[in-house]
Amino acid sequence: MSKKIGFIGLGIMGKPMARNLLKAGYTLNVYSRSQPPMEELKRDGATLGASPKEVAAASEVVITMLPNSPDVEAVVLGANGVLEGTKSGTILADMSTISPLVSQKIYEAAKKKGVKALDAPVSGGEKGAIEGILSIMVGGDSEVYEAAVPIFQVMGKTITYMGPAGAGGFTKLANQVIVAINLTAIGEALTLGAKAGLDPQRLIQALSGGMAGSRCLDMKGPQITKGNFQPGFTVDLHYKDLGLIMEAARALQVPLPTTAVVQELFSALRVKGRGALDHSAVITLLEDLAGAKARTKS
């Protein structure tokens, strides 16, 4: 592969995404606040950078995968940040889920330096990141998107150009509305079934074959019934996304009443100390309220 890629942010999603780029033969320079994943990727063949600036200086394409808007702003726009190290013509693809307004701010700042910025958030969780089958939603200039597609195809299966800067971010927020409400609906349905004495696995089988079937149910249902809430995507991160959604909704004057209720449920989960669990753990709060457990009987 000809392009040298810098990858910044090696968390639950970033590490497997970076690993897939290495497996595809790309030259990779990585940086993360946490040292252990950097050492893991070094063993896989990556070069370690000392700062975002250093990574950017060695790269033709820079990918960031970070928790929230302030993190991306600091890494891209801050001291020793990406834009201090980039050369004109560099592609910057932020694959984090952040405020689309921040993505637009970064696009404008990058443009002044001749850097081509894309907002390209992903959906699919840790499993999708590991298997390289993420859905990637991209905003920015179309010609830059076309140049980045071969790289995105290493990490994702469904890659969609959504429009100008910020469009990818708004698409991801719409995605997170559906996922949060769907997981909550699954939690309510399984808790109702548990209270009625239904077998949870048979219930999922029955629901999956009809209009209630969904990708969330297929992916998370078996995990929920086993009481396995090892995070593929945490409650804390989805709560952050719900905050971004409501912020965007207020700015656009779009009422989101169901999303607002779900946001409060996720807030309650965090109060109970469950923020580090998988976002499907919203069912545990509903179980608490109902006094029932939607678990497979042993």
Number of C-alpha atoms within 10 A of each C-alpha: 8 8 12 15 25 30 29 30 27 25 17 19 24 24 23 22 25 29 22 19 21 19 12 13 11 20 18 26 28 30 23 23 13 11 11 11 20 23 15 13 21 15 10 12 17 22 17 20 21 13 20 30 21 21 27 32 20 18 23 19 25 26 26 28 27 22 16 16 19 13 17 26 17 14 21 26 17 15 13 17 20 29 25 17 17 27 17 14 15 20 25 30 26 26 25 25 29 28 23 24 16 18 28 21 16 23 24 16 17 23 14 10 15 16 20 23 29 32 33 34 25 29 22 20 17 20 16 20 25 21 16 21 20 25 23 25 25 32 29 24 16 16 9 17 25 11 11 16 15 10 16 23 17 19 26 23 15 14 19 15 18 20 15 16 26 25 23 27 31 25 19 25 25 11 14 21 21 13 18 25 17 19 21 22 17 25 24 20 20 28 26 18 18 21 15 10 11 15 16 24 19 11 15 21 15 12 17 16 10 9 7 14 15 16 11 16 22 14 12 20 23 17 17 25 19 15 15 15 21 14 17 19 21 21 24 19 17 21 23 19 23 23 17 22 25 21 13 17 14 12 9 9 10 10 11 13 10 11 19 16 12 21 23 13 18 25 18 15 24 16 10 10 9 21 22 17 20 22 27 28 27 27 25 21 19 22 19 11 10 14 11 18 21 27 19 16 10 4
